[in-house]
Amino acid sequence: MNNNTLSTKFLGCDSDFASAGIVVFGAPYDGTTTFRPGTRFAPSTMRMDSIGIETYSPYFDADITDYSINDFGDLDLPFGAPLKALNMISHTAGHIFLNNKKPLMIGGEHLVSLPVIEQAAKKYPDLKIIHFDAHTDLREDYLGEALSHSSVIRRAWDILGDGKIWQFGIRSGTREEFYWSREGHTSMCLHNFATLDSAIAEIGSSPVYFTIDLDVLDPSNFPGTGTPEAGGVSFTELVKAILSISKLNIIGADIVELSPHYDHSGASTALACKVLREVIIAMSR
């Protein structure tokens, strides 16, 4: 595998690959970003800043160190070669699944989710997706390009089909995207997590891939992102939603769209680190 050597791992993720149940890795890619780039800096910044949080989660009453978590490092993804970058992510995710472990990817922009979802669907034919985001990400293409962070969930639908994708926190997209969803292609909850409990009941014991675009949060909570969208959820609401989906069979996950340099205070990165901690514990329960 081609991963860089880290002098700093994410806090508490110190297990070796062989013994780990969850493998954290970074996909520092933002080659299809449609507004403000910078998500490629998120994985390394989160690792450095994770020293500022605790391994213990008072929300779950659990500690990252209760589990065996490996930080695999960041992939050395090439600039200007999106297909090669996606293939490298796919190869890494496939390796993790092949070894019966759960991938937890730090993006990067949202397109990096697609190859992991593809590998998850190969291993789990009954795969479902839970998607937290401000944006629908259901475009057929963006300026003629089908592979875009604006179309990643549409590409996931190409793989899974109808009745397999639940979207929450959505508040931005084209008219066509909203209408397309309403035709029954995805289940979309606007603005918040109001229908999350019913989705959890419907999904049951099926394998779930969980993708969090951090711009689901209101920019007043999380300004450090490339496409901030007013009207989002609070950090407390997001953590409560993560607690709820910890009941599900989460077989893989990602956290994407932190652009650290748009928040010079570091507060957005600190928030992202706490979200990663909660997702690690949710996947481990």
Secondary structure per residue as TSV (DSSP state, phi and psi in degrees):
chain	resnum	aa	ss	phi	psi
A	1	M	-	360.0	151.2
A	2	N	-	-110.5	87.5
A	3	N	B	-125.7	148.7
A	4	N	-	-77.6	160.1
A	5	T	-	-83.3	127.3
A	6	L	-	-100.8	131.9
A	7	S	S	-82.6	-20.6
A	8	T	S	-129.9	126.7
A	9	K	-	-101.2	160.4
A	10	F	-	-62.6	139.8
A	11	L	T	-51.2	123.9
A	12	G	T	86.2	-3.1
A	13	C	-	-99.9	65.1
A	14	D	B	-106.6	0.1
A	15	S	-	-72.6	154.7
A	16	D	-	-77.5	165.0
A	17	F	T	-60.2	-42.1
A	18	A	T	-61.6	-37.0
A	19	S	T	-93.4	-8.5
A	20	A	-	-77.7	146.3
A	21	G	S	-93.0	-31.1
A	22	I	E	-122.5	138.0
A	23	V	E	-119.1	115.0
A	24	V	E	-88.4	132.7
A	25	F	E	-145.6	155.5
A	26	G	E	-103.2	141.5
A	27	A	E	-122.6	81.5
A	28	P	-	-79.4	75.5
A	29	Y	-	-133.1	133.4
A	30	D	-	-142.5	37.3
A	31	G	T	-72.7	-14.2
A	32	T	T	-115.1	15.3
A	33	T	-	-57.7	132.4
A	34	T	S	-99.0	-7.2
A	35	F	S	-130.3	-91.4
A	36	R	-	-109.4	118.4
A	37	P	-	-77.3	172.8
A	38	G	-	135.9	-4.5
A	39	T	G	-68.4	-15.6
A	40	R	G	-65.7	-15.9
A	41	F	G	-89.0	-5.8
A	42	A	H	-65.2	-49.2
A	43	P	H	-59.3	-47.0
A	44	S	H	-68.7	-36.7
A	45	T	H	-67.4	-40.1
A	46	M	H	-63.4	-39.2
A	47	R	H	-62.9	-46.6
A	48	M	H	-62.6	-41.7
A	49	D	H	-83.7	-9.6
A	50	S	G	-65.1	-17.1
A	51	I	G	-63.8	-17.2
A	52	G	G	-84.6	-4.5
A	53	I	S	-113.6	172.2
A	54	E	-	-97.5	154.7
A	55	T	S	-74.0	-19.9
A	56	Y	E	-85.9	133.1
A	57	S	E	-105.2	114.2
A	58	P	T	-71.0	-17.0
A	59	Y	T	-71.0	-42.6
A	60	F	T	-96.2	-11.1
A	61	D	T	51.2	52.4
A	62	A	E	-150.2	162.9
A	63	D	E	-125.8	140.9
A	64	I	G	-53.7	-36.8
A	65	T	G	-72.4	-4.8
A	66	D	G	-72.0	-14.3
A	67	Y	S	-124.5	166.6
A	68	S	-	-99.2	104.7
A	69	I	E	-122.1	129.6
A	70	N	E	-106.8	133.1
A	71	D	E	-98.7	106.1
A	72	F	E	-78.2	-16.3
A	73	G	E	99.2	-175.1
A	74	D	E	-96.3	140.5
A	75	L	B	-74.4	143.8
A	76	D	-	-86.8	79.8
A	77	L	-	-83.9	138.4
A	78	P	-	-79.8	147.8
A	79	F	T	-79.5	145.9
A	80	G	T	72.1	13.5
A	81	A	-	-139.2	72.8
A	82	P	H	-59.9	-39.2
A	83	L	H	-66.5	-39.0
A	84	K	H	-64.8	-42.3
A	85	A	H	-61.3	-45.9
A	86	L	H	-64.1	-37.5
A	87	N	H	-65.2	-36.7
A	88	M	H	-66.4	-40.9
A	89	I	H	-64.0	-42.8
A	90	S	H	-60.0	-44.5
A	91	H	H	-61.0	-42.4
A	92	T	H	-65.5	-48.0
A	93	A	H	-61.2	-41.9
A	94	G	H	-60.5	-41.0
A	95	H	H	-62.1	-41.7
A	96	I	H	-66.3	-46.8
A	97	F	H	-63.4	-40.3
A	98	L	H	-59.2	-32.1
A	99	N	T	-91.3	16.2
A	100	N	T	57.9	42.0
A	101	K	-	-120.2	168.2
A	102	K	E	-105.2	122.8
A	103	P	E	-79.5	139.9
A	104	L	E	-131.2	104.1
A	105	M	E	-97.2	138.3
A	106	I	E	-103.4	117.5
A	107	G	E	-87.3	174.3
A	108	G	S	76.1	158.2
A	109	E	S	-77.9	171.9
A	110	H	G	-71.2	-20.3
A	111	L	G	-59.7	-26.6
A	112	V	G	-63.4	-17.0
A	113	S	H	-66.7	-30.8
A	114	L	H	-58.4	-50.2
A	115	P	H	-65.4	-28.6
A	116	V	H	-71.0	-41.4
A	117	I	H	-61.5	-40.9
A	118	E	H	-59.1	-45.5
A	119	Q	H	-68.1	-37.7
A	120	A	H	-63.0	-40.0
A	121	A	H	-67.5	-30.4
A	122	K	H	-66.1	-40.7
A	123	K	H	-80.4	-32.9
A	124	Y	-	-126.0	91.0
A	125	P	T	-60.3	-23.3
A	126	D	T	-97.0	28.7
A	127	L	-	-61.5	139.5
A	128	K	E	-118.8	158.4
A	129	I	E	-124.8	132.9
A	130	I	E	-110.4	127.6
A	131	H	E	-126.6	115.7
A	132	F	E	-102.5	128.8
A	133	D	-	-171.4	155.9
A	134	A	S	-79.5	-26.5
A	135	H	B	-112.6	147.8
A	136	T	-	-65.5	-38.7
A	137	D	-	56.1	35.5
A	138	L	-	-113.7	15.6
A	139	R	-	-63.8	145.9
A	140	E	S	-68.5	-34.7
A	141	D	-	-161.6	166.5
A	142	Y	B	-123.2	113.2
A	143	L	T	53.6	38.8
A	144	G	T	87.0	-1.7
A	145	E	B	-104.4	116.9
A	146	A	S	-73.6	-26.0
A	147	L	S	-96.6	99.0
A	148	S	S	-150.5	154.2
A	149	H	T	-66.4	-15.9
A	150	S	T	-80.6	-9.1
A	151	S	S	-127.6	11.9
A	152	V	H	-64.1	-37.8
A	153	I	H	-75.4	-29.8
A	154	R	H	-64.0	-40.2
A	155	R	H	-67.8	-35.1
A	156	A	H	-65.1	-38.7
A	157	W	H	-62.9	-36.2
A	158	D	H	-55.1	-33.0
A	159	I	H	-82.4	-44.0
A	160	L	H	-97.6	-33.5
A	161	G	-	85.3	-170.2
A	162	D	T	-69.2	152.8
A	163	G	T	74.3	17.8
A	164	K	S	-121.7	-4.9
A	165	I	E	-128.0	126.6
A	166	W	E	-116.2	127.7
A	167	Q	E	-117.2	138.5
A	168	F	E	-136.2	147.2
A	169	G	E	82.0	6.0
A	170	I	E	-69.1	133.9
A	171	R	-	-149.6	11.9
A	172	S	B	-152.4	138.1
A	173	G	-	167.0	174.3
A	174	T	-	-77.4	159.9
A	175	R	H	-56.7	-40.1
A	176	E	H	-62.7	-37.8
A	177	E	H	-64.9	-45.4
A	178	F	H	-64.1	-43.3
A	179	Y	H	-66.0	-39.0
A	180	W	H	-61.9	-43.0
A	181	S	I	-60.6	-42.2
A	182	R	I	-64.5	-18.0
A	183	E	I	-72.5	0.2
A	184	G	I	101.9	8.1
A	185	H	I	-75.6	-40.2
A	186	T	S	-133.4	162.5
A	187	S	E	-101.3	118.0
A	188	M	E	-119.5	125.9
A	189	C	E	-107.9	115.7
A	190	L	E	-79.6	137.1
A	191	H	S	76.4	-26.6
A	192	N	S	-154.9	-161.4
A	193	F	-	-114.1	28.2
A	194	A	T	-57.3	-33.8
A	195	T	T	-101.8	15.0
A	196	L	H	-63.3	-42.0
A	197	D	H	-61.9	-39.6
A	198	S	H	-68.8	-34.6
A	199	A	H	-64.5	-42.7
A	200	I	H	-60.1	-42.8
A	201	A	H	-64.5	-39.2
A	202	E	H	-70.0	-38.2
A	203	I	H	-70.7	-38.4
A	204	G	T	61.3	-127.2
A	205	S	T	-94.9	7.3
A	206	S	S	-62.1	151.0
A	207	P	E	-66.9	138.6
A	208	V	E	-126.6	132.6
A	209	Y	E	-101.6	129.5
A	210	F	E	-114.3	116.7
A	211	T	E	-119.8	125.6
A	212	I	E	-114.6	112.5
A	213	D	E	-88.3	116.8
A	214	L	G	-65.8	-11.2
A	215	D	G	-75.6	2.6
A	216	V	G	-59.7	-26.9
A	217	L	B	-73.9	150.6
A	218	D	-	-65.8	141.4
A	219	P	T	-59.4	-22.2
A	220	S	T	-66.9	-26.7
A	221	N	T	-87.3	-33.1
A	222	F	-	-145.6	78.8
A	223	P	-	-77.6	-14.8
A	224	G	-	-83.2	64.7
A	225	T	S	-147.1	158.8
A	226	G	S	-76.0	-27.4
A	227	T	S	-133.3	74.0
A	228	P	-	-66.0	142.5
A	229	E	-	-136.7	114.5
A	230	A	S	-61.2	153.2
A	231	G	S	93.7	20.6
A	232	G	-	-87.8	-177.3
A	233	V	B	-82.3	166.3
A	234	S	-	-89.9	165.7
A	235	F	H	-60.0	-41.9
A	236	T	H	-61.4	-41.8
A	237	E	H	-64.0	-39.0
A	238	L	H	-64.6	-44.8
A	239	V	H	-64.1	-40.4
A	240	K	H	-60.9	-38.1
A	241	A	H	-66.8	-40.2
A	242	I	H	-63.8	-40.9
A	243	L	H	-57.7	-41.9
A	244	S	H	-65.1	-44.3
A	245	I	H	-79.6	-5.4
A	246	S	T	-64.4	-14.4
A	247	K	T	-70.8	-20.2
A	248	L	S	-85.3	168.4
A	249	N	E	-88.2	80.0
A	250	I	E	-81.6	114.8
A	251	I	E	-101.1	-7.0
A	252	G	E	-175.7	158.6
A	253	A	E	-159.8	166.7
A	254	D	E	-149.8	158.8
A	255	I	E	-129.1	122.3
A	256	V	E	-132.8	166.9
A	257	E	-	76.3	21.5
A	258	L	-	-77.8	126.8
A	259	S	-	-117.0	94.7
A	260	P	G	-59.2	-34.8
A	261	H	G	-75.6	-7.1
A	262	Y	G	-82.8	-4.4
A	263	D	-	-131.3	91.3
A	264	H	T	-69.7	-13.9
A	265	S	T	-71.3	-21.6
A	266	G	S	83.9	-1.4
A	267	A	H	-66.1	-36.5
A	268	S	H	-65.5	-39.6
A	269	T	H	-66.0	-41.6
A	270	A	H	-60.4	-41.6
A	271	L	H	-61.9	-45.9
A	272	A	H	-60.2	-37.7
A	273	C	H	-63.1	-41.5
A	274	K	H	-66.9	-38.4
A	275	V	H	-61.9	-42.6
A	276	L	H	-61.4	-42.3
A	277	R	H	-58.2	-45.6
A	278	E	H	-66.5	-37.4
A	279	V	H	-68.3	-39.9
A	280	I	H	-55.6	-46.8
A	281	I	H	-70.0	-39.4
A	282	A	H	-59.5	-39.3
A	283	M	H	-73.5	-21.7
A	284	S	H	-90.4	-15.1
A	285	R	-	-75.7	360.0
